[in-house]
Amino acid sequence: MADVQDPIRLNRSSVQAAHELIKKHIHKTPVLTSKTLSDLASTPQLREALIGTTFEGQRPARPTIKFFFKCENYQRIGAFKSRGAFHALARLSKEELSRGVVTHSSGNHAQALALAARTYGIQAHIVMPTISTPSKIAATQGYGAEVVFSGSTSQEREAVVEDVISRTGAVLVPPYDHPNILLGQGTMALELEEQVDSLVSEEPSLSVHSGKNKHTIGEVEGTSEPQTKEGLPKRPPGHLDAVITPLGGGGMLSGVATALNGTGTLVFGAEPSYEGADDGRRGLAANKRITSVKTLTIADGLRTPVGELTWTVISDKSKVRGVFAVSEQQILKAMKLVLERMKVFVEPSAVVGLAVCLYDEEFRHLVEREGGAEGWNIGVVLSGGNTTVEAITKLFEAEEDKGERAEGKLGSRGERVAENVAG
């Protein structure tokens, strides 16, 4: 595959080219709205909710927000990862395809690459740790991949991958840290832009930038451009002010940021804060990429550090405005809202962006300050839905009785092990 250090490829036109290559293989997933959740996000948090935070005793933020949810849980294999996997294979030569592909993942990338390989009629070798859940192993095998087991550490996984490559000549397709993966994931942003514009053209009230918005009072001096009462330029009705995505290895966030760079849409990342899972946020604060994460956050799809290539995008303020983190309880609250109010089946990792919009007071103050009374249209990526009713039930039972965390994995001797496997 292409050199991971090739910077010329990382631009909007490259994402557009990727979309042309893969759109016949992927679903154009729906964009949903929710008046209930938009109204909730536009309601100040209770002061009691801010006790123990840096905002304790301060006036709660009063942002105006309207949500547009990009539902990648309806993507093939149940998650956004199909986009990157299909684009990675589309860029391989015939000779490379003939050798087959290999990756290490116990998550959605494993299934995505297995599906893409089956579509191309080639062999996929998926290195999975022995502690992987049986359902994930079965799903990957169900797409025709050869599953090769390894230990759970990165060193053990990489050693098995090298063995597979030496044995088969297979081409490595990383879960996230490669230009072709990044560009493939970014295609969701192109669809989101188009879909929001279409939805708002049919129903202007879905947007904070409605043509009849009461906050438009005049024009910016020296131009014919309308302005809000705060003196901010008024946006077209279908304009997305911001998009927020989950952040694990960074393929999705950096891809979306690449696709939207220069469009006027701000891009944000969202992480769990539990046990240091917020390596992206902490790395930005320290101005240095954090290379190791070990956490049992319920957002198990985000239990991996930001990659080397994806960090170059995420740490660029002109592309990613900021990264925010939320607690386990906030993730569960957001997940419950999506399940019960939107009737959409999602995994915990999918809702961290929504949780930030609802509960992170720093982010909410930013929206109030920069969006003014008119507010922001925010695209929220629901990244996947690969979980089970049984797993969800255990999560909420654990929350209710404060019992043992449901998402820890059992090692061979019965000990709790963090399943920190990329993708």
N, C-alpha and C positions, 0 to 999 in steps of 0.2 A: 504493500500500500504506500501512498504518498508520504513523503517526509513530514513528520509531525511539526517541524519547525518552519514550514512554508507559510509565510505570513500573507502572501499575495492572494491566496485562496479565500481568506476569511473576510468576505464582504457580502453585501446584500445580493449582488448579482450572482454570486456563487450559490447562495441559498436558493435563489430563483431557478438556477440551472439544476440544482439538486431536486427541486420539486418536480420539474419537468420529467426527470428520470424516474422518479419513484411513484408518481401519483396513480399510475395504473395498478400498483401493488398495495396501496394503503387506502384506508377509509378517510374521507373528508369528515372528520368527527364534528358533531353538532356543537353549536354555541347556544347555551341556555342563559336565561335571565331569571332573577328572583326578586320580586318586589319586597318580599318579606326580609330577605337577607340584606338587600340594599337599604331598606328602612332601618334595620337593626344596626348596620354599620354607620349610618348617619345619626344615630342616637348616642349621646355622650354616655360613657361608662359611669357606673356608680362610683362615688368617691371611695367607698369601701373596697372596691376592686383594685384601687391604686395603693392601698396600704402595704407598706413593705417595699415599694418601688421608689425610684428616684422622683416619681411624680406625686408622691404622697403629699396631701395638703394643697395641691395645686388645682386649678380649674380643669376639669376633664376636657379633652379635645372635642370639638364639634365639627367634624368633617362632613362634607356632603359627598356621598359615594353612590354610584350606580355600577353594578357588577355585570360582567359578561364572562360566563364560565366556558372555557374551552375544554370539552369533555373527552380527554384522551383515554379515559377508562373504557370508551367504546371503540378504541382503536383495535386493530388486529392483535392478538395475544393479550388484549386487555390493558395495554399500556403504550405509551409514546415510543418505546424503544424500537418498534418495528421500523420507524422512519430512518433511524441511523443505520440499522442493520441492512435494510434494502439498499440504501445509498452506498454503503461500504462495498457491497457485492457488485453494484452497478458500475463501480469504478475499477473493478479488477479486470485484468486481461483474461483472454480465453485460457492462456497457459496457467495463470494463477488460479482461475476457477477450477481447472481440471485437477489441481492438487488438493482441493478441499479447504476448509477453514477450521480454525480452532480459536477458542476463547476460554476464559475462566470467569465463571459467574454462577451464582445460585439464585439469581433473581430474574427480572424480566428480560435482560439482555440475552440470557441463555435461551429462552423460548423464542425471542425475536430472531436470533441468528439461526436457530434450528429451522424456523419457518421459512426464512429467506433462502437458506441453503436448499431446502426441499423444493421451493419454487424454482430455483435455478437448476435443480437436478444434480446437486453436488453433495458431498459428504460433509457433515459438520461434526466436529469433536468438541464436546463441552466438558471442561474440567470443573467438577463440583465437589465441595468438601463433603466428607462423610456425614457431617451434622446437618446437611441440607434437609429440608422438610420433604417427606415422601411425595406430596402432591406436586412440588416443583420438579422433582426428579421425573415423575411419571409424565408430567406435561411436556418436559423437554424431550423425553424419549418418544412421546406420542407424535412429535413432529419428525421423527426419523433420525434424530441425532444419536451418536455414540456418546454415552456419558462415561467419563473417566473420573474416578474418585481420587481425592487428595486430602491432605490435612487442611486445617482451617487458616493457617498463617499465610501471608502473602508469599513468603519464601517457599513454602511447600507447594502452593498452587503454581507458582512460576516454574518450579523445577519439573512438575508434571507436564506443564505446557511445553517446555523445552524438549522433554522426552517424546511427546506426541509429534512435535515438529520434526525431530530427528528421525522418527520412525515412519512418518507419512509424508513429510514435505508440505504439510498444511500451512496456509497463510494465517497469521495471527490477526484477528479483528478485535481490538480492545473494546471494552464496554463503553468508554466515554472519551478517552484522552487521545483523540485522533481527528484531524480536520474533516474527514468524510463522515464520521459519526456526528460531530458537532454541526456540520452543515445540514445533514439529514434531519436532526432534531429541530433545527431552526425553521423548517418548513411549516410547522404548526403556526408560527407567528404570521406568515403570509396569509394563511387561511383565515386566521382570527381577524386580521385587519379587514379583509374582504367581507367576512360574514357579519361583523359588527356594523360596517357601513350599510350593508343590505338590510339588516334588521332595523336600523334606525331610520332608513329611508322609508320603510313601510310603517313604522311606528315611532315617530319622533320623540314621544314622551319617555322612551327607554333611555334617552341620553340626558345628561346634565346640561348639554349644550343645545337644547331645543331652541329652535328659531324664535319661540315665543317666551323664552326665559325672562322672567321678571327682573333679573339682575343686569340685563344689558341696558345701559343708559346713554350711550353716546359713541363717539369715535375717538380713536387714538389720535392725538394732536399731530398734524402734518400728514395724516394718512386717511384713507376712507375705511380703515379697518375698525369694526365695532369693538367696544371694550366693556368689561364688567365694571361694577362700581368701585372695585379696588384698583382700576386702571390696568388690569391684565387684558391682553389680547383675547378676544372671544374666538373660540375654536369652532370649526365646522361641526355640525351635529354628530356625524359619524366618527369623529376623532377619538382615538384611544389616548388618554393622558398617560396611562401607565399600564404595564403588564408585570405581574409577579408570578414567579415559578418556584417550585421546590428546588433546593440545592443539595446535591449529594456529591458526586464526582464532578459535576459541572457541565456535562455535555448539553443538557437541555437549556440551562440558563445562558451559557455562552453562545449557544446556537440562536436562541431567541434574541439575545442582545446584538448579535451580528446581523440578523435579519432586520432589526428595527433601528439600527444605528443610522442617524441622520434623518429619521422620519418625524422627530418631535415627540415620540412616545418614550417615556422614561421606563427603564427596566430595573426590577428589583428581584432579589433572591430571598428565600425563606428557608429556615433550618429549625430543627429541634435544638433546644438548649441542653437537654439532659445528658449528663456525663461527658460534656465536651463535644457533643455532636455538632455544635456551632463553630466548626473549624474555619469556615469561610468568613464569618463575622470576626472571629478572633484574629484570623490571619490579616484581614484588612486593617484592623486596629493596630496590629504590630508591624504592618507593612512587610510581611513575610509569610509565604505559604507554609501551612502546617501539614506535615507529611504523614502523620499517623493519627488515627482515631480509633478508640475502643469504647463502644457504647452499646447499651441495650435499649436505646430509645424504641418506643412503639412504632416509630416511623422507620421501619427496618430497611426500606429502600434507600434511606439516606445515611446509612451507617458506613460511610466511606469518605476519605479526604478528597478535597478538590485536586484535580489532576494538574500536571505540570503545564500542559498546553492550555487547558481551560482556565487556569489561574491567570494567564497573560491577558485574557479577555475580561475576566471577572474583576481583576484588580485595576482595570482601565476605567477611570471615573467617567470618561466620555461615552462608555458603553453600558456599564452597570452602575446605577446611581448609589446603590447601597444594599446591604444584606441585613436582615433582621431575624431574630430567633424567638421561639415561643416554647412554653412549657408543655409537658405531657398532658396536663389537665386541659390546657387551652386547645391542644390538638384534638382531644376527645370531644370537647364541647363543639368545636367546629365540625367534626365528623358527624356528630349526632344531628346537628342542624341540616347538613347535606342529606343525610339518610332520611330524616323525618320530614323536613320541609320541602326539599327538592325531589325526594324519592329517587335519588341517584346513588348507586352502589359504588363506594370508593374505599380504598385502603387508607390507613393513617397518613402515609407519606403524601398523599394527594392533596390534603387539606391544609398543609402548613401555610400556604400563601393566604388562604382565607382567614386562618387564625391570626396571622399578622395584621390583616386589615381590621379585624374585629377587636383585637385585644392588645396589640402593641401600641402603647401610648405615644412613643416617639414617632412611629410611622403615622399615626393618626393626626398628631400635631403638624407633621410635615404636609399632609394632604390639606388640612385646614389652612395652613399658612400659604401654600403655593396655589391651591385650588380656589381659595377665596370662597365667597358665598355661592358661586356657581358650582364649584366642586370638580370632581374628577370622574371620568369613566375609567374603570379599572378592569382589565382583562385578568382573570384568575385561571391558571392552568390546573385542572384536576388531572393529575398525571397518570393515574392508573386505578384499577379496581381489582387487582389480583389478591383477594383474600377470601375468606369463607365466613359463612354465618356463624360457625362454631368459634372461629378465631375472634370475630367481633364480639360475640357474646362473652367470651372470656375476658376481653379487654374491659368491657363495661362492668362485669362482675368484679374484676380486680379493683376497678376504680371505686365501686360502691363499698366494698368491704375492706379496702386498703390492703388487700392480700398480696401474695407474691405476683410479680410482674409476669404477665402471660406470654410475653414475646421472647423470653430468654430461651436458649436452646440447651438441651442436655448433652453433655459430652459423654464419652464412652464409659466414664466412671461415675456418671450421675451428677457431675458438677455443672454449674451454670457457665455457658460459654457464649461470648459475644460473636454472633455470626456476621462478621464485617467483611462481606464478600462483595466486590464491586458489581454493580449493575443488577 
